[in-house]
């Protein structure tokens, strides 16, 4: 289960990307979560995924 609060979600996702996964796609597949849902929630909060940095900025 992933956090529903956008700021908690940002922290959770960026931690997972930093410490465990080499891409957003790999993380979503492994955790069985929707990449589109995460991306949309964080975009609404003003964050976008940066592939080069492998994190939401």
PDBQT receptor file of N, H, CA, C and O in Angstrom, charges set to zero:
ATOM      1  N   UNK A   1       0.844  -1.181   0.000  1.00  0.00    +0.000 N 
ATOM      2  CA  UNK A   1       0.000   0.000   0.000  1.00  0.00    +0.000 C 
ATOM      3  C   UNK A   1       0.894   1.250   0.000  1.00  0.00    +0.000 C 
ATOM      4  O   UNK A   1       1.879   1.334   0.733  1.00  0.00    +0.000 OA
ATOM      5  N   UNK A   2       0.524   2.189  -0.824  1.00  0.00    +0.000 N 
ATOM      6  H   UNK A   2      -0.277   2.121  -1.419  1.00  0.00    +0.000 HD
ATOM      7  CA  UNK A   2       1.290   3.426  -0.922  1.00  0.00    +0.000 C 
ATOM      8  C   UNK A   2       0.521   4.562  -0.237  1.00  0.00    +0.000 C 
ATOM      9  O   UNK A   2      -0.707   4.516  -0.152  1.00  0.00    +0.000 OA
ATOM     10  N   UNK A   3       1.230   5.564   0.245  1.00  0.00    +0.000 N 
ATOM     11  H   UNK A   3       2.227   5.600   0.177  1.00  0.00    +0.000 HD
ATOM     12  CA  UNK A   3       0.553   6.689   0.914  1.00  0.00    +0.000 C 
ATOM     13  C   UNK A   3      -0.387   7.435  -0.042  1.00  0.00    +0.000 C 
ATOM     14  O   UNK A   3      -0.110   7.543  -1.236  1.00  0.00    +0.000 OA
ATOM     15  N   UNK A   4      -1.478   7.936   0.485  1.00  0.00    +0.000 N 
ATOM     16  H   UNK A   4      -1.704   7.848   1.455  1.00  0.00    +0.000 HD
ATOM     17  CA  UNK A   4      -2.416   8.697  -0.342  1.00  0.00    +0.000 C 
ATOM     18  C   UNK A   4      -2.111  10.197  -0.311  1.00  0.00    +0.000 C 
ATOM     19  O   UNK A   4      -2.416  10.910  -1.267  1.00  0.00    +0.000 OA
ATOM     20  N   UNK A   5      -1.516  10.673   0.772  1.00  0.00    +0.000 N 
ATOM     21  H   UNK A   5      -1.268  10.093   1.548  1.00  0.00    +0.000 HD
ATOM     22  CA  UNK A   5      -1.127  12.074   0.872  1.00  0.00    +0.000 C 
ATOM     23  C   UNK A   5       0.011  12.346  -0.118  1.00  0.00    +0.000 C 
ATOM     24  O   UNK A   5       1.007  11.623  -0.108  1.00  0.00    +0.000 OA
ATOM     25  N   UNK A   6      -0.109  13.366  -0.969  1.00  0.00    +0.000 N 
ATOM     26  H   UNK A   6      -0.919  13.953  -0.977  1.00  0.00    +0.000 HD
ATOM     27  CA  UNK A   6       0.900  13.616  -1.997  1.00  0.00    +0.000 C 
ATOM     28  C   UNK A   6       2.317  13.828  -1.468  1.00  0.00    +0.000 C 
ATOM     29  O   UNK A   6       3.273  13.359  -2.085  1.00  0.00    +0.000 OA
ATOM     30  N   UNK A   7       2.473  14.512  -0.358  1.00  0.00    +0.000 N 
ATOM     31  H   UNK A   7       1.696  14.893   0.144  1.00  0.00    +0.000 HD
ATOM     32  CA  UNK A   7       3.823  14.760   0.175  1.00  0.00    +0.000 C 
ATOM     33  C   UNK A   7       4.409  13.479   0.760  1.00  0.00    +0.000 C 
ATOM     34  O   UNK A   7       5.598  13.211   0.588  1.00  0.00    +0.000 OA
ATOM     35  N   UNK A   8       3.604  12.701   1.436  1.00  0.00    +0.000 N 
ATOM     36  H   UNK A   8       2.638  12.920   1.576  1.00  0.00    +0.000 HD
ATOM     37  CA  UNK A   8       4.066  11.407   1.942  1.00  0.00    +0.000 C 
ATOM     38  C   UNK A   8       4.381  10.468   0.783  1.00  0.00    +0.000 C 
ATOM     39  O   UNK A   8       5.345   9.705   0.838  1.00  0.00    +0.000 OA
ATOM     40  N   UNK A   9       3.567  10.526  -0.259  1.00  0.00    +0.000 N 
ATOM     41  H   UNK A   9       2.783  11.146  -0.303  1.00  0.00    +0.000 HD
ATOM     42  CA  UNK A   9       3.806   9.714  -1.455  1.00  0.00    +0.000 C 
ATOM     43  C   UNK A   9       5.132  10.102  -2.095  1.00  0.00    +0.000 C 
ATOM     44  O   UNK A   9       5.913   9.232  -2.480  1.00  0.00    +0.000 OA
ATOM     45  N   UNK A  10       5.390  11.395  -2.210  1.00  0.00    +0.000 N 
ATOM     46  H   UNK A  10       4.756  12.102  -1.898  1.00  0.00    +0.000 HD
ATOM     47  CA  UNK A  10       6.654  11.881  -2.773  1.00  0.00    +0.000 C 
ATOM     48  C   UNK A  10       7.838  11.320  -1.991  1.00  0.00    +0.000 C 
ATOM     49  O   UNK A  10       8.786  10.801  -2.582  1.00  0.00    +0.000 OA
ATOM     50  N   UNK A  11       7.785  11.421  -0.696  1.00  0.00    +0.000 N 
ATOM     51  H   UNK A  11       7.016  11.842  -0.217  1.00  0.00    +0.000 HD
ATOM     52  CA  UNK A  11       8.859  10.919   0.162  1.00  0.00    +0.000 C 
ATOM     53  C   UNK A  11       9.030   9.413   0.008  1.00  0.00    +0.000 C 
ATOM     54  O   UNK A  11      10.151   8.924  -0.130  1.00  0.00    +0.000 OA
ATOM     55  N   UNK A  12       7.943   8.692   0.030  1.00  0.00    +0.000 N 
ATOM     56  H   UNK A  12       7.032   9.090   0.142  1.00  0.00    +0.000 HD
ATOM     57  CA  UNK A  12       7.959   7.237  -0.103  1.00  0.00    +0.000 C 
ATOM     58  C   UNK A  12       8.561   6.809  -1.436  1.00  0.00    +0.000 C 
ATOM     59  O   UNK A  12       9.458   5.967  -1.478  1.00  0.00    +0.000 OA
ATOM     60  N   UNK A  13       8.063   7.393  -2.523  1.00  0.00    +0.000 N 
ATOM     61  H   UNK A  13       7.334   8.077  -2.489  1.00  0.00    +0.000 HD
ATOM     62  CA  UNK A  13       8.521   7.020  -3.859  1.00  0.00    +0.000 C 
ATOM     63  C   UNK A  13       9.993   7.379  -4.058  1.00  0.00    +0.000 C 
ATOM     64  O   UNK A  13      10.767   6.559  -4.553  1.00  0.00    +0.000 OA
ATOM     65  N   UNK A  14      10.380   8.576  -3.685  1.00  0.00    +0.000 N 
ATOM     66  H   UNK A  14       9.752   9.243  -3.283  1.00  0.00    +0.000 HD
ATOM     67  CA  UNK A  14      11.779   8.973  -3.880  1.00  0.00    +0.000 C 
ATOM     68  C   UNK A  14      12.734   8.128  -3.034  1.00  0.00    +0.000 C 
ATOM     69  O   UNK A  14      13.844   7.831  -3.476  1.00  0.00    +0.000 OA
ATOM     70  N   UNK A  15      12.324   7.744  -1.842  1.00  0.00    +0.000 N 
ATOM     71  H   UNK A  15      11.423   7.986  -1.483  1.00  0.00    +0.000 HD
ATOM     72  CA  UNK A  15      13.151   6.857  -1.030  1.00  0.00    +0.000 C 
ATOM     73  C   UNK A  15      13.313   5.499  -1.711  1.00  0.00    +0.000 C 
ATOM     74  O   UNK A  15      14.421   4.972  -1.802  1.00  0.00    +0.000 OA
ATOM     75  N   UNK A  16      12.213   4.945  -2.184  1.00  0.00    +0.000 N 
ATOM     76  H   UNK A  16      11.313   5.373  -2.110  1.00  0.00    +0.000 HD
ATOM     77  CA  UNK A  16      12.264   3.646  -2.865  1.00  0.00    +0.000 C 
ATOM     78  C   UNK A  16      13.133   3.730  -4.121  1.00  0.00    +0.000 C 
ATOM     79  O   UNK A  16      13.934   2.833  -4.386  1.00  0.00    +0.000 OA
ATOM     80  N   UNK A  17      12.973   4.801  -4.887  1.00  0.00    +0.000 N 
ATOM     81  H   UNK A  17      12.323   5.530  -4.672  1.00  0.00    +0.000 HD
ATOM     82  CA  UNK A  17      13.773   4.958  -6.105  1.00  0.00    +0.000 C 
ATOM     83  C   UNK A  17      15.255   5.120  -5.771  1.00  0.00    +0.000 C 
ATOM     84  O   UNK A  17      16.109   4.560  -6.458  1.00  0.00    +0.000 OA
ATOM     85  N   UNK A  18      15.555   5.858  -4.756  1.00  0.00    +0.000 N 
ATOM     86  H   UNK A  18      14.861   6.313  -4.197  1.00  0.00    +0.000 HD
ATOM     87  CA  UNK A  18      16.949   6.087  -4.364  1.00  0.00    +0.000 C 
ATOM     88  C   UNK A  18      17.611   4.821  -3.839  1.00  0.00    +0.000 C 
ATOM     89  O   UNK A  18      18.747   4.512  -4.199  1.00  0.00    +0.000 OA
ATOM     90  N   UNK A  19      16.899   4.089  -2.986  1.00  0.00    +0.000 N 
ATOM     91  H   UNK A  19      15.977   4.340  -2.693  1.00  0.00    +0.000 HD
ATOM     92  CA  UNK A  19      17.525   2.979  -2.273  1.00  0.00    +0.000 C 
ATOM     93  C   UNK A  19      17.331   1.600  -2.900  1.00  0.00    +0.000 C 
ATOM     94  O   UNK A  19      18.127   0.696  -2.646  1.00  0.00    +0.000 OA
ATOM     95  N   UNK A  20      16.288   1.421  -3.713  1.00  0.00    +0.000 N 
ATOM     96  H   UNK A  20      15.641   2.155  -3.919  1.00  0.00    +0.000 HD
ATOM     97  CA  UNK A  20      15.966   0.062  -4.151  1.00  0.00    +0.000 C 
ATOM     98  C   UNK A  20      15.755  -0.146  -5.650  1.00  0.00    +0.000 C 
ATOM     99  O   UNK A  20      15.931  -1.262  -6.138  1.00  0.00    +0.000 OA
ATOM    100  N   UNK A  21      15.390   0.882  -6.380  1.00  0.00    +0.000 N 
ATOM    101  H   UNK A  21      15.246   1.788  -5.983  1.00  0.00    +0.000 HD
ATOM    102  CA  UNK A  21      14.993   0.678  -7.776  1.00  0.00    +0.000 C 
ATOM    103  C   UNK A  21      15.741   1.602  -8.722  1.00  0.00    +0.000 C 
ATOM    104  O   UNK A  21      16.060   2.742  -8.382  1.00  0.00    +0.000 OA
ATOM    105  N   UNK A  22      16.013   1.091  -9.913  1.00  0.00    +0.000 N 
ATOM    106  H   UNK A  22      15.754   0.166 -10.189  1.00  0.00    +0.000 HD
ATOM    107  CA  UNK A  22      16.734   1.890 -10.910  1.00  0.00    +0.000 C 
ATOM    108  C   UNK A  22      15.806   2.660 -11.839  1.00  0.00    +0.000 C 
ATOM    109  O   UNK A  22      16.269   3.431 -12.680  1.00  0.00    +0.000 OA
ATOM    110  N   UNK A  23      14.484   2.454 -11.693  1.00  0.00    +0.000 N 
ATOM    111  H   UNK A  23      14.108   1.828 -11.010  1.00  0.00    +0.000 HD
ATOM    112  CA  UNK A  23      13.534   3.214 -12.515  1.00  0.00    +0.000 C 
ATOM    113  C   UNK A  23      12.146   3.175 -11.877  1.00  0.00    +0.000 C 
ATOM    114  O   UNK A  23      11.842   2.304 -11.062  1.00  0.00    +0.000 OA
ATOM    115  N   UNK A  24      11.326   4.127 -12.264  1.00  0.00    +0.000 N 
ATOM    116  H   UNK A  24      11.573   4.835 -12.927  1.00  0.00    +0.000 HD
ATOM    117  CA  UNK A  24       9.939   4.180 -11.798  1.00  0.00    +0.000 C 
ATOM    118  C   UNK A  24       9.178   2.954 -12.292  1.00  0.00    +0.000 C 
ATOM    119  O   UNK A  24       8.370   2.390 -11.554  1.00  0.00    +0.000 OA
ATOM    120  N   UNK A  25       9.423   2.542 -13.514  1.00  0.00    +0.000 N 
ATOM    121  H   UNK A  25      10.079   3.000 -14.114  1.00  0.00    +0.000 HD
ATOM    122  CA  UNK A  25       8.745   1.385 -14.089  1.00  0.00    +0.000 C 
ATOM    123  C   UNK A  25       9.033   0.123 -13.284  1.00  0.00    +0.000 C 
ATOM    124  O   UNK A  25       8.121  -0.649 -12.985  1.00  0.00    +0.000 OA
ATOM    125  N   UNK A  26      10.294  -0.087 -12.934  1.00  0.00    +0.000 N 
ATOM    126  H   UNK A  26      11.035   0.539 -13.176  1.00  0.00    +0.000 HD
ATOM    127  CA  UNK A  26      10.683  -1.262 -12.167  1.00  0.00    +0.000 C 
ATOM    128  C   UNK A  26      10.022  -1.248 -10.792  1.00  0.00    +0.000 C 
ATOM    129  O   UNK A  26       9.527  -2.275 -10.327  1.00  0.00    +0.000 OA
ATOM    130  N   UNK A  27      10.012  -0.090 -10.146  1.00  0.00    +0.000 N 
ATOM    131  H   UNK A  27      10.414   0.744 -10.523  1.00  0.00    +0.000 HD
ATOM    132  CA  UNK A  27       9.387   0.022  -8.840  1.00  0.00    +0.000 C 
ATOM    133  C   UNK A  27       7.901  -0.309  -8.907  1.00  0.00    +0.000 C 
ATOM    134  O   UNK A  27       7.396  -1.083  -8.093  1.00  0.00    +0.000 OA
ATOM    135  N   UNK A  28       7.211   0.269  -9.865  1.00  0.00    +0.000 N 
ATOM    136  H   UNK A  28       7.621   0.897 -10.526  1.00  0.00    +0.000 HD
ATOM    137  CA  UNK A  28       5.768   0.045  -9.985  1.00  0.00    +0.000 C 
ATOM    138  C   UNK A  28       5.451  -1.414 -10.281  1.00  0.00    +0.000 C 
ATOM    139  O   UNK A  28       4.501  -1.968  -9.728  1.00  0.00    +0.000 OA
ATOM    140  N   UNK A  29       6.242  -2.038 -11.149  1.00  0.00    +0.000 N 
ATOM    141  H   UNK A  29       7.014  -1.588 -11.598  1.00  0.00    +0.000 HD
ATOM    142  CA  UNK A  29       6.036  -3.461 -11.440  1.00  0.00    +0.000 C 
ATOM    143  C   UNK A  29       6.247  -4.307 -10.192  1.00  0.00    +0.000 C 
ATOM    144  O   UNK A  29       5.445  -5.193  -9.896  1.00  0.00    +0.000 OA
ATOM    145  N   UNK A  30       7.307  -4.043  -9.473  1.00  0.00    +0.000 N 
ATOM    146  H   UNK A  30       7.959  -3.324  -9.714  1.00  0.00    +0.000 HD
ATOM    147  CA  UNK A  30       7.645  -4.835  -8.292  1.00  0.00    +0.000 C 
ATOM    148  C   UNK A  30       6.627  -4.654  -7.172  1.00  0.00    +0.000 C 
ATOM    149  O   UNK A  30       6.262  -5.623  -6.507  1.00  0.00    +0.000 OA
ATOM    150  N   UNK A  31       6.166  -3.427  -6.957  1.00  0.00    +0.000 N 
ATOM    151  H   UNK A  31       6.463  -2.639  -7.497  1.00  0.00    +0.000 HD
ATOM    152  CA  UNK A  31       5.210  -3.141  -5.890  1.00  0.00    +0.000 C 
ATOM    153  C   UNK A  31       3.760  -3.326  -6.332  1.00  0.00    +0.000 C 
ATOM    154  O   UNK A  31       2.839  -3.202  -5.525  1.00  0.00    +0.000 OA
ATOM    155  N   UNK A  32       3.562  -3.624  -7.618  1.00  0.00    +0.000 N 
ATOM    156  H   UNK A  32       4.310  -3.725  -8.274  1.00  0.00    +0.000 HD
ATOM    157  CA  UNK A  32       2.232  -3.814  -8.196  1.00  0.00    +0.000 C 
ATOM    158  C   UNK A  32       1.332  -2.602  -7.943  1.00  0.00    +0.000 C 
ATOM    159  O   UNK A  32       0.211  -2.715  -7.447  1.00  0.00    +0.000 OA
ATOM    160  N   UNK A  33       1.882  -1.429  -8.312  1.00  0.00    +0.000 N 
ATOM    161  H   UNK A  33       2.793  -1.338  -8.715  1.00  0.00    +0.000 HD
ATOM    162  CA  UNK A  33       1.132  -0.181  -8.214  1.00  0.00    +0.000 C 
ATOM    163  C   UNK A  33       1.090   0.475  -9.593  1.00  0.00    +0.000 C 
ATOM    164  O   UNK A  33       1.929   0.193 -10.449  1.00  0.00    +0.000 OA
ATOM    165  N   UNK A  34       0.128   1.335  -9.795  1.00  0.00    +0.000 N 
ATOM    166  H   UNK A  34      -0.553   1.564  -9.099  1.00  0.00    +0.000 HD
ATOM    167  CA  UNK A  34      -0.057   1.999 -11.073  1.00  0.00    +0.000 C 
ATOM    168  C   UNK A  34       0.913   3.177 -11.233  1.00  0.00    +0.000 C 
ATOM    169  O   UNK A  34       0.900   4.129 -10.452  1.00  0.00    +0.000 OA
ATOM    170  N   UNK A  35       1.734   3.082 -12.248  1.00  0.00    +0.000 N 
ATOM    171  H   UNK A  35       1.745   2.309 -12.882  1.00  0.00    +0.000 HD
ATOM    172  CA  UNK A  35       2.657   4.177 -12.546  1.00  0.00    +0.000 C 
ATOM    173  C   UNK A  35       1.870   5.434 -12.896  1.00  0.00    +0.000 C 
ATOM    174  O   UNK A  35       2.249   6.535 -12.496  1.00  0.00    +0.000 OA
ATOM    175  N   UNK A  36       0.797   5.281 -13.628  1.00  0.00    +0.000 N 
ATOM    176  H   UNK A  36       0.489   4.387 -13.953  1.00  0.00    +0.000 HD
ATOM    177  CA  UNK A  36      -0.028   6.419 -14.021  1.00  0.00    +0.000 C 
ATOM    178  C   UNK A  36      -0.638   7.099 -12.791  1.00  0.00    +0.000 C 
ATOM    179  O   UNK A  36      -0.667   8.327 -12.716  1.00  0.00    +0.000 OA
ATOM    180  N   UNK A  37      -1.115   6.321 -11.845  1.00  0.00    +0.000 N 
ATOM    181  H   UNK A  37      -1.091   5.323 -11.907  1.00  0.00    +0.000 HD
ATOM    182  CA  UNK A  37      -1.720   6.887 -10.635  1.00  0.00    +0.000 C 
ATOM    183  C   UNK A  37      -0.690   7.692  -9.832  1.00  0.00    +0.000 C 
ATOM    184  O   UNK A  37      -0.977   8.803  -9.386  1.00  0.00    +0.000 OA
ATOM    185  N   UNK A  38       0.496   7.132  -9.654  1.00  0.00    +0.000 N 
ATOM    186  H   UNK A  38       0.729   6.229 -10.016  1.00  0.00    +0.000 HD
ATOM    187  CA  UNK A  38       1.551   7.829  -8.921  1.00  0.00    +0.000 C 
ATOM    188  C   UNK A  38       1.934   9.110  -9.642  1.00  0.00    +0.000 C 
ATOM    189  O   UNK A  38       2.029  10.174  -9.030  1.00  0.00    +0.000 OA
ATOM    190  N   UNK A  39       2.152   9.003 -10.939  1.00  0.00    +0.000 N 
ATOM    191  H   UNK A  39       2.075   8.139 -11.437  1.00  0.00    +0.000 HD
ATOM    192  CA  UNK A  39       2.561  10.158 -11.737  1.00  0.00    +0.000 C 
ATOM    193  C   UNK A  39       1.506  11.261 -11.694  1.00  0.00    +0.000 C 
ATOM    194  O   UNK A  39       1.845  12.436 -11.551  1.00  0.00    +0.000 OA
ATOM    195  N   UNK A  40       0.243  10.895 -11.816  1.00  0.00    +0.000 N 
ATOM    196  H   UNK A  40      -0.033   9.941 -11.933  1.00  0.00    +0.000 HD
ATOM    197  CA  UNK A  40      -0.836  11.892 -11.797  1.00  0.00    +0.000 C 
ATOM    198  C   UNK A  40      -0.975  12.566 -10.430  1.00  0.00    +0.000 C 
ATOM    199  O   UNK A  40      -1.155  13.781 -10.353  1.00  0.00    +0.000 OA
ATOM    200  N   UNK A  41      -0.892  11.781  -9.355  1.00  0.00    +0.000 N 
ATOM    201  H   UNK A  41      -0.746  10.794  -9.417  1.00  0.00    +0.000 HD
ATOM    202  CA  UNK A  41      -1.004  12.358  -8.010  1.00  0.00    +0.000 C 
ATOM    203  C   UNK A  41       0.136  13.339  -7.735  1.00  0.00    +0.000 C 
ATOM    204  O   UNK A  41      -0.077  14.415  -7.178  1.00  0.00    +0.000 OA
ATOM    205  N   UNK A  42       1.344  12.952  -8.133  1.00  0.00    +0.000 N 
ATOM    206  H   UNK A  42       1.517  12.077  -8.586  1.00  0.00    +0.000 HD
ATOM    207  CA  UNK A  42       2.480  13.821  -7.874  1.00  0.00    +0.000 C 
ATOM    208  C   UNK A  42       2.508  15.014  -8.824  1.00  0.00    +0.000 C 
ATOM    209  O   UNK A  42       2.985  16.087  -8.454  1.00  0.00    +0.000 OA
ATOM    210  N   UNK A  43       2.006  14.841 -10.032  1.00  0.00    +0.000 N 
ATOM    211  H   UNK A  43       1.617  13.970 -10.332  1.00  0.00    +0.000 HD
ATOM    212  CA  UNK A  43       1.921  15.971 -10.966  1.00  0.00    +0.000 C 
ATOM    213  C   UNK A  43       0.946  17.021 -10.425  1.00  0.00    +0.000 C 
ATOM    214  O   UNK A  43       1.196  18.222 -10.534  1.00  0.00    +0.000 OA
ATOM    215  N   UNK A  44      -0.157  16.564  -9.845  1.00  0.00    +0.000 N 
ATOM    216  H   UNK A  44      -0.360  15.589  -9.757  1.00  0.00    +0.000 HD
ATOM    217  CA  UNK A  44      -1.139  17.481  -9.266  1.00  0.00    +0.000 C 
ATOM    218  C   UNK A  44      -0.538  18.282  -8.100  1.00  0.00    +0.000 C 
ATOM    219  O   UNK A  44      -0.984  19.388  -7.795  1.00  0.00    +0.000 OA
ATOM    220  N   UNK A  45       0.484  17.696  -7.457  1.00  0.00    +0.000 N 
ATOM    221  H   UNK A  45       0.846  16.798  -7.705  1.00  0.00    +0.000 HD
ATOM    222  CA  UNK A  45       1.159  18.380  -6.350  1.00  0.00    +0.000 C 
ATOM    223  C   UNK A  45       2.365  19.190  -6.831  1.00  0.00    +0.000 C 
ATOM    224  O   UNK A  45       3.075  19.798  -6.030  1.00  0.00    +0.000 OA
ATOM    225  N   UNK A  46       2.588  19.190  -8.160  1.00  0.00    +0.000 N 
ATOM    226  H   UNK A  46       2.011  18.697  -8.811  1.00  0.00    +0.000 HD
ATOM    227  CA  UNK A  46       3.666  19.999  -8.722  1.00  0.00    +0.000 C 
ATOM    228  C   UNK A  46       4.973  19.272  -8.971  1.00  0.00    +0.000 C 
ATOM    229  O   UNK A  46       5.997  19.922  -9.183  1.00  0.00    +0.000 OA
ATOM    230  N   UNK A  47       4.974  17.949  -8.953  1.00  0.00    +0.000 N 
ATOM    231  H   UNK A  47       4.142  17.421  -8.780  1.00  0.00    +0.000 HD
ATOM    232  CA  UNK A  47       6.200  17.173  -9.134  1.00  0.00    +0.000 C 
ATOM    233  C   UNK A  47       6.135  16.330 -10.402  1.00  0.00    +0.000 C 
ATOM    234  O   UNK A  47       5.078  15.808 -10.756  1.00  0.00    +0.000 OA
ATOM    235  N   UNK A  48       7.259  16.202 -11.075  1.00  0.00    +0.000 N 
ATOM    236  H   UNK A  48       8.117  16.627 -10.787  1.00  0.00    +0.000 HD
ATOM    237  CA  UNK A  48       7.354  15.360 -12.259  1.00  0.00    +0.000 C 
ATOM    238  C   UNK A  48       8.544  14.420 -12.114  1.00  0.00    +0.000 C 
ATOM    239  O   UNK A  48       9.503  14.712 -11.400  1.00  0.00    +0.000 OA
ATOM    240  N   UNK A  49       8.463  13.288 -12.806  1.00  0.00    +0.000 N 
ATOM    241  H   UNK A  49       7.684  13.051 -13.386  1.00  0.00    +0.000 HD
ATOM    242  CA  UNK A  49       9.528  12.292 -12.730  1.00  0.00    +0.000 C 
ATOM    243  C   UNK A  49      10.678  12.694 -13.646  1.00  0.00    +0.000 C 
ATOM    244  O   UNK A  49      10.466  12.994 -14.821  1.00  0.00    +0.000 OA
ATOM    245  N   UNK A  50      11.873  12.700 -13.116  1.00  0.00    +0.000 N 
ATOM    246  H   UNK A  50      12.045  12.456 -12.161  1.00  0.00    +0.000 HD
ATOM    247  CA  UNK A  50      13.089  12.983 -13.884  1.00  0.00    +0.000 C 
ATOM    248  C   UNK A  50      13.849  11.671 -14.022  1.00  0.00    +0.000 C 
ATOM    249  O   UNK A  50      14.419  11.174 -13.050  1.00  0.00    +0.000 OA
ATOM    250  N   UNK A  51      13.858  11.107 -15.236  1.00  0.00    +0.000 N 
ATOM    251  H   UNK A  51      13.396  11.511 -16.025  1.00  0.00    +0.000 HD
ATOM    252  CA  UNK A  51      14.520   9.821 -15.481  1.00  0.00    +0.000 C 
ATOM    253  C   UNK A  51      16.011   9.876 -15.187  1.00  0.00    +0.000 C 
ATOM    254  O   UNK A  51      16.568   8.931 -14.629  1.00  0.00    +0.000 OA
ATOM    255  N   UNK A  52      16.655  10.964 -15.553  1.00  0.00    +0.000 N 
ATOM    256  H   UNK A  52      16.202  11.732 -16.006  1.00  0.00    +0.000 HD
ATOM    257  CA  UNK A  52      18.088  11.104 -15.344  1.00  0.00    +0.000 C 
ATOM    258  C   UNK A  52      18.466  11.049 -13.876  1.00  0.00    +0.000 C 
ATOM    259  O   UNK A  52      19.485  10.462 -13.515  1.00  0.00    +0.000 OA
ATOM    260  N   UNK A  53      17.653  11.656 -13.035  1.00  0.00    +0.000 N 
ATOM    261  H   UNK A  53      16.825  12.133 -13.329  1.00  0.00    +0.000 HD
ATOM    262  CA  UNK A  53      17.911  11.657 -11.597  1.00  0.00    +0.000 C 
ATOM    263  C   UNK A  53      17.204  10.497 -10.886  1.00  0.00    +0.000 C 
ATOM    264  O   UNK A  53      17.465  10.221  -9.715  1.00  0.00    +0.000 OA
ATOM    265  N   UNK A  54      16.305   9.825 -11.612  1.00  0.00    +0.000 N 
ATOM    266  H   UNK A  54      16.092  10.049 -12.563  1.00  0.00    +0.000 HD
ATOM    267  CA  UNK A  54      15.502   8.730 -11.065  1.00  0.00    +0.000 C 
ATOM    268  C   UNK A  54      14.790   9.163  -9.785  1.00  0.00    +0.000 C 
ATOM    269  O   UNK A  54      14.862   8.497  -8.752  1.00  0.00    +0.000 OA
ATOM    270  N   UNK A  55      14.100  10.300  -9.888  1.00  0.00    +0.000 N 
ATOM    271  H   UNK A  55      14.042  10.841 -10.728  1.00  0.00    +0.000 HD
ATOM    272  CA  UNK A  55      13.311  10.782  -8.750  1.00  0.00    +0.000 C 
ATOM    273  C   UNK A  55      12.315  11.828  -9.237  1.00  0.00    +0.000 C 
ATOM    274  O   UNK A  55      12.413  12.341 -10.351  1.00  0.00    +0.000 OA
ATOM    275  N   UNK A  56      11.365  12.122  -8.376  1.00  0.00    +0.000 N 
ATOM    276  H   UNK A  56      11.285  11.704  -7.471  1.00  0.00    +0.000 HD
ATOM    277  CA  UNK A  56      10.407  13.182  -8.670  1.00  0.00    +0.000 C 
ATOM    278  C   UNK A  56      10.975  14.485  -8.144  1.00  0.00    +0.000 C 
ATOM    279  O   UNK A  56      11.454  14.563  -7.013  1.00  0.00    +0.000 OA
ATOM    280  N   UNK A  57      10.914  15.511  -8.991  1.00  0.00    +0.000 N 
ATOM    281  H   UNK A  57      10.525  15.448  -9.910  1.00  0.00    +0.000 HD
ATOM    282  CA  UNK A  57      11.433  16.839  -8.634  1.00  0.00    +0.000 C 
ATOM    283  C   UNK A  57      10.370  17.880  -8.867  1.00  0.00    +0.000 C 
ATOM    284  O   UNK A  57      10.603  19.065  -8.629  1.00  0.00    +0.000 OA
TER     285      UNK A  57
